[in-house]
Structures are given as C-alpha cells and as structure tokens.
C-alpha cells in the first residue's frame, strides 16, 4: 500500500515505515503529525483518487530537524571586477510515515 501526498507544497510517494526528507515543518522531534491532502492511494492493486479519498490521512512522526548540504551561489561579471559569493543551507525535517488510513 502506498499513497501520493502533498507535504509543504511538494508531492511525495510514501509507504508505511518509510523515512523521507521534507522542507522544514513546525513541531518538536518525536511529535506526531497528519497530512490530509492525499492525492492518490493504492491498496492491493486498486487505485483511489479524487472524491474516493475523502477522509484519507497519512500519519507521520518527526524524527529530526537538520540542514542540507551547502549550495554555493557565485555571481561574476566578466571584465568588470564584479564578484559575489554567497552560500545557502536548506532546512529539512526527517519524518517517518507511521500509517496510511483510507
């Protein structure tokens, strides 16, 4: 059984006991959260989508909050002596899917 769910503006294919990284979510480590924006669900070869998914939820537990790899942004204009270097580290939340209810 798996489901496609929208979490923080992105769509993820999730299954029970799977761990995924999503953009930073509010909540403490160990807290339980539910996502009710389920777009598609598959159970034993049968697919449900649209109005068939009213009341469907995906339950998850926050495992940890962490930062991603550093991304270097370097801007340069040739022959002008213009150089700008900037870095960025995206904040992520690692969540574990605890259940899918249809």
KOLNUDO-96664 format. One record per residue (C-alpha): residue in three letters; x, y, z. Coordinates in nm, 3 decimals. Layout:
BEGIN
SITE   code        xx        yy        zz
SITE    ALA         X         Y         Z
...
***
This chain:
BEGIN
SITE   code        xx        yy        zz
SITE    UNK     0.000     0.000     0.000
SITE    UNK     0.127     0.342    -0.091
SITE    UNK    -0.008     0.694    -0.130
SITE    UNK     0.088     1.015    -0.303
SITE    UNK     0.055     1.303    -0.059
SITE    UNK     0.123     1.675    -0.076
SITE    UNK     0.355     1.790     0.204
SITE    UNK     0.468     2.155     0.224
SITE    UNK     0.392     2.220    -0.142
SITE    UNK     0.568     1.911    -0.274
SITE    UNK     0.429     1.570    -0.370
SITE    UNK     0.578     1.252    -0.225
SITE    UNK     0.509     0.883    -0.283
SITE    UNK     0.501     0.733     0.067
SITE    UNK     0.458     0.390     0.222
SITE    UNK     0.439     0.273     0.583
SITE    UNK     0.770     0.283     0.779
SITE    UNK     0.938     0.494     0.507
SITE    UNK     1.160     0.787     0.608
SITE    UNK     1.169     1.098     0.389
SITE    UNK     1.319     1.447     0.399
SITE    UNK     1.074     1.738     0.356
SITE    UNK     1.108     2.113     0.388
SITE    UNK     1.120     2.231     0.750
SITE    UNK     0.794     2.161     0.939
SITE    UNK     0.673     2.308     1.266
SITE    UNK     0.688     2.072     1.564
SITE    UNK     0.926     1.911     1.806
SITE    UNK     1.120     1.591     1.748
SITE    UNK     0.905     1.290     1.831
SITE    UNK     0.579     1.476     1.766
SITE    UNK     0.307     1.317     1.553
SITE    UNK     0.163     1.497     1.252
SITE    UNK    -0.109     1.416     0.998
SITE    UNK    -0.141     1.511     0.633
SITE    UNK    -0.490     1.511     0.487
SITE    UNK    -0.405     1.619     0.131
SITE    UNK    -0.384     1.267    -0.013
SITE    UNK    -0.390     1.276    -0.394
SITE    UNK    -0.380     0.904    -0.479
SITE    UNK    -0.382     0.579    -0.285
SITE    UNK    -0.311     0.220    -0.390
SITE    UNK    -0.426    -0.081    -0.189
SITE    UNK    -0.384    -0.437    -0.321
SITE    UNK    -0.380    -0.324    -0.685
SITE    UNK    -0.685    -0.097    -0.657
SITE    UNK    -0.636     0.276    -0.700
SITE    UNK    -0.839     0.551    -0.537
SITE    UNK    -0.826     0.918    -0.623
SITE    UNK    -1.035     1.232    -0.613
SITE    UNK    -1.359     1.212    -0.416
SITE    UNK    -1.291     0.849    -0.318
SITE    UNK    -1.025     0.980    -0.079
SITE    UNK    -1.247     1.195     0.146
SITE    UNK    -1.117     1.148     0.500
SITE    UNK    -0.793     0.979     0.390
SITE    UNK    -0.493     1.070     0.604
SITE    UNK    -0.124     0.995     0.626
SITE    UNK     0.023     0.985     0.977
SITE    UNK     0.389     1.061     1.041
SITE    UNK     0.635     1.117     1.323
SITE    UNK     0.907     1.383     1.321
SITE    UNK     1.243     1.209     1.356
SITE    UNK     1.477     1.510     1.344
SITE    UNK     1.541     1.859     1.209
SITE    UNK     1.860     1.911     1.010
SITE    UNK     2.030     2.117     0.742
SITE    UNK     2.105     2.007     0.388
SITE    UNK     2.433     2.035     0.200
SITE    UNK     2.574     2.382     0.136
SITE    UNK     2.495     2.535    -0.202
SITE    UNK     2.740     2.797    -0.328
SITE    UNK     2.597     3.086    -0.531
SITE    UNK     2.869     3.268    -0.725
SITE    UNK     2.794     3.571    -0.944
SITE    UNK     3.050     3.732    -1.171
SITE    UNK     3.050     3.988    -1.449
SITE    UNK     3.348     3.949    -1.676
SITE    UNK     3.594     4.233    -1.725
SITE    UNK     3.422     4.447    -1.457
SITE    UNK     3.582     4.314    -1.140
SITE    UNK     3.240     4.222    -1.001
SITE    UNK     3.229     3.904    -0.791
SITE    UNK     2.976     3.797    -0.526
SITE    UNK     2.991     3.470    -0.336
SITE    UNK     2.703     3.354    -0.121
SITE    UNK     2.614     3.026     0.046
SITE    UNK     2.289     2.864     0.148
SITE    UNK     2.191     2.560     0.357
SITE    UNK     1.829     2.445     0.329
SITE    UNK     1.646     2.342     0.649
SITE    UNK     1.491     1.994     0.632
SITE    UNK     1.278     1.775     0.855
SITE    UNK     1.319     1.399     0.853
SITE    UNK     0.983     1.226     0.902
SITE    UNK     0.883     0.861     0.932
SITE    UNK     0.547     0.752     0.791
SITE    UNK     0.359     0.560     1.063
SITE    UNK     0.037     0.482     0.881
SITE    UNK    -0.198     0.544     0.590
SITE    UNK    -0.571     0.543     0.660
SITE    UNK    -0.831     0.543     0.386
***
